[in-house]
Amino acid sequence: MVFYFKARPEAGDYTIFMGLDKFENEELIKYGFPEDIWFHVDKMSSAHVYVRLRKGQTIDDISEGLLEDCAQLVKANSIQGNSICSSPLSI
């Protein structure tokens, strides 16, 4: 099952999608839009998180709050948990 979240209100009206395993991630990729931005911890096992931007928006339009919401979901749903704090986040 793919999980859906709403970003915090001050980050804007965005839907965040999360897959916990390869099957859910395949579903996310299968139904992805060009406006989706993907988050995953580099070289570690973690959830795959996608935020769906509005048509015409780019990664430069992501607010700090929205970025933090996505990063926190990736971190909280990784096998390593808190130990990934110093690992680079792939965007």
N, CA, C and O of each residue as an XYZ file, in Angstrom:
364
protein
N       0.834     -1.166      0.000
C       0.000      0.000      0.000
C       0.889      1.244      0.000
O       1.808      1.352      0.812
N       0.620      2.163     -0.893
C       1.328      3.438     -0.948
C       0.687      4.373      0.071
O      -0.538      4.412      0.189
N       1.491      5.116      0.799
C       1.002      6.051      1.807
C       0.914      7.454      1.214
O       1.718      7.833      0.363
N      -0.056      8.203      1.668
C      -0.263      9.578      1.214
C      -0.285     10.489      2.429
O      -0.889     10.157      3.449
N       0.364     11.628      2.323
C       0.409     12.608      3.399
C       0.140     13.989      2.816
O       0.377     14.238      1.634
N      -0.351     14.863      3.650
C      -0.472     16.275      3.285
C       0.681     17.002      3.971
O       0.993     16.737      5.132
N       1.307     17.918      3.243
C       2.377     18.727      3.831
C       1.782     19.615      4.916
O       0.586     19.904      4.906
N       2.622     20.044      5.847
C       2.145     20.958      6.892
C       1.536     22.188      6.236
O       1.989     22.600      5.168
N       0.524     22.782      6.850
C      -0.205     23.891      6.213
C       0.686     25.041      5.745
O       0.474     25.578      4.658
N       1.664     25.422      6.535
C       2.508     26.556      6.137
C       3.431     26.219      4.960
O       3.999     27.120      4.343
N       3.585     24.910      4.641
C       4.402     24.503      3.487
C       3.608     24.556      2.193
O       4.184     24.470      1.108
N       2.310     24.694      2.294
C       1.469     24.752      1.103
C       0.609     23.512      0.965
O       0.753     22.558      1.730
N      -0.268     23.526      0.005
C      -1.194     22.422     -0.230
C      -0.558     21.404     -1.171
O      -0.822     21.407     -2.373
N       0.271     20.545     -0.619
C       0.986     19.540     -1.408
C       0.667     18.145     -0.892
O       0.472     17.946      0.307
N       0.614     17.187     -1.802
C       0.468     15.784     -1.437
C       1.833     15.124     -1.524
O       2.569     15.308     -2.493
N       2.158     14.354     -0.496
C       3.429     13.625     -0.428
C       3.091     12.142     -0.463
O       2.228     11.680      0.283
N       3.768     11.399     -1.325
C       3.541      9.965     -1.484
C       4.757      9.222     -0.948
O       5.887      9.692     -1.079
N       4.521      8.052     -0.339
C       5.642      7.291      0.204
C       5.430      5.803     -0.033
O       4.349      5.268      0.211
N       6.478      5.144     -0.511
C       6.490      3.700     -0.659
C       7.527      3.110      0.277
O       8.623      3.654      0.415
N       7.192      2.004      0.920
C       8.119      1.397      1.885
C       8.932      0.240      1.319
O       9.937     -0.157      1.910
N       8.509     -0.302      0.184
C       9.267     -1.415     -0.382
C       9.301     -1.295     -1.907
O       8.714     -0.378     -2.482
N       9.988     -2.222     -2.544
C      10.173     -2.109     -3.994
C       8.858     -2.192     -4.761
O       8.739     -1.596     -5.832
N       7.884     -2.904     -4.250
C       6.598     -3.015     -4.937
C       5.839     -1.689     -4.885
O       5.281     -1.241     -5.886
N       5.827     -1.076     -3.716
C       5.161      0.224     -3.581
C       5.893      1.291     -4.386
O       5.263      2.159     -4.991
N       7.205      1.227     -4.393
C       7.992      2.199     -5.157
C       7.723      2.055     -6.651
O       7.668      3.053     -7.369
N       7.557      0.827     -7.123
C       7.230      0.609     -8.531
C       5.880      1.229     -8.879
O       5.712      1.791     -9.961
N       4.916      1.127     -7.959
C       3.610      1.750     -8.174
C       3.750      3.269     -8.268
O       3.122      3.906     -9.114
N       4.567      3.834     -7.406
C       4.781      5.283     -7.437
C       5.386      5.712     -8.771
O       4.952      6.696     -9.370
N       6.377      4.978     -9.223
C       7.046      5.312    -10.489
C       6.072      5.138    -11.660
O       6.043      5.958    -12.577
N       5.290      4.081    -11.619
C       4.347      3.775    -12.701
C       3.341      4.906    -12.909
O       2.984      5.223    -14.043
N       2.890      5.506    -11.821
C       1.871      6.544    -11.915
C       2.429      7.941    -11.657
O       1.676      8.868    -11.359
N       3.740      8.089    -11.769
C       4.380      9.373    -11.516
C       4.094     10.408    -12.592
O       3.799     10.075    -13.739
N       4.188     11.656    -12.197
C       4.027     12.799    -13.095
C       5.382     13.468    -13.268
O       6.261     13.299    -12.423
N       5.568     14.220    -14.339
C       6.834     14.956    -14.510
C       7.091     15.950    -13.370
O       8.238     16.324    -13.125
N       6.037     16.378    -12.676
C       6.182     17.345    -11.591
C       6.573     16.698    -10.263
O       6.761     17.405     -9.274
N       6.699     15.362    -10.218
C       7.054     14.677     -8.975
C       8.547     14.824     -8.694
O       9.384     14.658     -9.581
N       8.856     15.139     -7.436
C      10.254     15.197     -6.988
C      10.459     14.024     -6.034
O       9.661     13.825     -5.118
N      11.520     13.248     -6.240
C      11.786     12.008     -5.519
C      12.846     12.237     -4.449
O      13.842     12.920     -4.689
N      12.626     11.659     -3.259
C      13.567     11.756     -2.139
C      13.923     10.354     -1.673
O      13.055      9.488     -1.567
N      15.200     10.134     -1.395
C      15.686      8.844     -0.899
C      17.055      9.088     -0.291
O      17.785      9.967     -0.749
N      17.419      8.324      0.737
C      18.745      8.474      1.328
C      19.761      7.780      0.430
O      19.576      6.626      0.045
N      20.829      8.491      0.101
C      21.865      7.976     -0.784
C      22.588      6.800     -0.142
O      23.084      6.912      0.979
N      22.650      5.674     -0.846
C      23.411      4.484     -0.463
C      22.934      3.842      0.831
O      23.720      3.175      1.504
N      21.660      4.025      1.202
C      21.094      3.383      2.391
C      19.673      2.952      2.079
O      19.033      3.473      1.166
N      19.195      1.997      2.851
C      17.822      1.540      2.687
C      16.881      2.515      3.385
O      16.949      2.709      4.598
N      16.007      3.122      2.597
C      15.038      4.051      3.171
C      13.793      4.075      2.311
O      13.774      3.561      1.193
N      12.755      4.683      2.855
C      11.526      4.864      2.096
C      11.798      5.749      0.884
O      12.732      6.551      0.880
N      10.978      5.590     -0.128
C      11.005      6.472     -1.287
C       9.858      7.445     -1.113
O       8.710      7.033     -0.945
N      10.157      8.720     -1.151
C       9.156      9.755     -0.930
C       9.103     10.642     -2.164
O      10.134     11.046     -2.701
N       7.893     10.935     -2.599
C       7.669     11.793     -3.754
C       6.740     12.916     -3.353
O       5.750     12.688     -2.658
N       7.043     14.112     -3.778
C       6.121     15.222     -3.594
C       5.656     15.648     -4.979
O       6.454     15.782     -5.907
N       4.380     15.852     -5.098
C       3.804     16.242     -6.381
C       3.681     17.762     -6.412
O       2.875     18.352     -5.692
N       4.498     18.383     -7.261
C       4.428     19.832     -7.427
C       3.293     20.185     -8.381
O       2.762     19.331     -9.091
N       2.947     21.433     -8.377
C       1.926     21.904     -9.316
C       2.533     22.013    -10.711
O       3.738     22.218    -10.862
N       1.701     21.877    -11.706
C       2.177     21.952    -13.094
C       2.935     23.260    -13.304
O       2.454     24.335    -12.947
N       4.121     23.151    -13.885
C       4.957     24.318    -14.136
C       5.952     24.630    -13.026
O       6.872     25.423    -13.226
N       5.777     24.009    -11.847
C       6.734     24.240    -10.766
C       7.949     23.344    -10.956
O       7.883     22.307    -11.617
N       9.061     23.767    -10.362
C      10.300     22.989    -10.410
C      10.821     22.796     -8.991
O      10.234     23.286     -8.027
N      11.907     22.092     -8.883
C      12.525     21.845     -7.581
C      12.886     23.159     -6.875
O      12.938     23.207     -5.646
N      13.127     24.200     -7.629
C      13.444     25.503     -7.038
C      12.266     26.120     -6.303
O      12.445     27.053     -5.520
N      11.063     25.610     -6.548
C       9.860     26.133     -5.905
C       9.541     25.450     -4.574
O       8.583     25.834     -3.903
N      10.329     24.442     -4.182
C      10.071     23.737     -2.933
C      10.473     24.624     -1.756
O      11.601     25.112     -1.688
N       9.538     24.823     -0.835
C       9.843     25.623      0.358
C      10.673     24.801      1.340
O      10.735     23.575      1.246
N      11.299     25.483      2.268
C      12.097     24.792      3.280
C      11.218     23.845      4.104
O      11.647     22.746      4.454
N       9.992     24.270      4.410
C       9.077     23.431      5.183
C       8.685     22.165      4.446
O       8.627     21.092      5.046
N       8.415     22.274      3.151
C       8.064     21.105      2.349
C       9.257     20.161      2.226
O       9.101     18.943      2.319
N      10.424     20.712      2.023
C      11.645     19.911      1.959
C      11.855     19.158      3.274
O      12.197     17.975      3.266
N      11.654     19.833      4.389
C      11.825     19.192      5.697
C      10.792     18.085      5.909
O      11.127     17.023      6.434
N       9.533     18.322      5.505
C       8.513     17.281      5.633
C       8.926     16.016      4.887
O       8.815     14.915      5.425
N       9.395     16.166      3.667
C       9.819     15.016      2.861
C      11.027     14.324      3.477
O      11.070     13.097      3.567
N      11.999     15.109      3.895
C      13.211     14.533      4.490
C      12.901     13.795      5.789
O      13.484     12.745      6.056
N      11.996     14.330      6.591
C      11.629     13.667      7.844
C      10.914     12.342      7.584
O      11.125     11.377      8.318
N      10.081     12.282      6.560
C       9.422     11.018      6.206
C      10.442      9.976      5.760
O      10.342      8.808      6.138
N      11.415     10.387      4.965
C      12.459      9.462      4.525
C      13.231      8.941      5.735
O      13.449      7.737      5.872
N      13.631      9.839      6.590
C      14.408      9.468      7.773
C      13.628      8.546      8.697
O      14.151      7.520      9.133
N      12.386      8.897      8.998
C      11.582      8.122      9.936
C      11.242      6.733      9.400
O      10.929      5.830     10.176
N      11.301      6.558      8.098
C      10.934      5.284      7.489
C      12.114      4.607      6.814
O      11.982      4.005      5.749
N      13.263      4.719      7.453
C      14.458      4.030      6.964
C      14.848      2.949      7.962
O      14.482      3.012      9.136
N      15.574      1.983      7.498
C      16.036      0.915      8.384
C      17.018      1.475      9.411
O      16.997      1.063     10.570
N      17.867      2.399      9.003
C      18.870      2.957      9.891
C      18.299      4.003     10.847
O      18.933      4.307     11.858
N      17.129      4.560     10.563
C      16.487      5.539     11.440
C      17.341      6.757     11.685
O      17.782      7.408     10.738
N      17.580      7.071     12.927
C      18.307      8.284     13.295
C      19.749      8.305     12.835
O      20.352      9.377     12.770
N      20.321      7.160     12.513
C      21.731      7.145     12.113
C      21.952      7.747     10.736
O      23.100      7.932     10.331
N      20.878      8.062      9.995
C      21.068      8.619      8.654
C      21.187     10.134      8.665
O      21.250     10.758      7.605
N      21.219     10.729      9.838
C      21.264     12.185      9.907
C      22.423     12.777      9.112
O      22.283     13.845      8.516
N      23.556     12.101      9.098
C      24.714     12.669      8.413
C      24.850     12.184      6.978
O      25.782     12.581      6.279
N      23.938     11.335      6.530
C      24.008     10.846      5.162
C      23.356     11.830      4.210
O      22.361     12.464      4.563
N      23.901     11.969      3.001
C      23.292     12.887      2.034
C      21.935     12.379      1.573
O      21.734     11.176      1.406
N      21.029     13.286      1.372
C      19.701     12.979      0.860
C      19.716     13.168     -0.640
O      20.137     14.214     -1.135
N      19.260     12.163     -1.365
C      19.181     12.281     -2.820
C      17.872     12.941     -3.190
O      16.808     12.542     -2.716
N      17.949     13.944     -4.032
C      16.743     14.608     -4.532
C      16.746     14.496     -6.045
O      15.826     14.982     -6.702
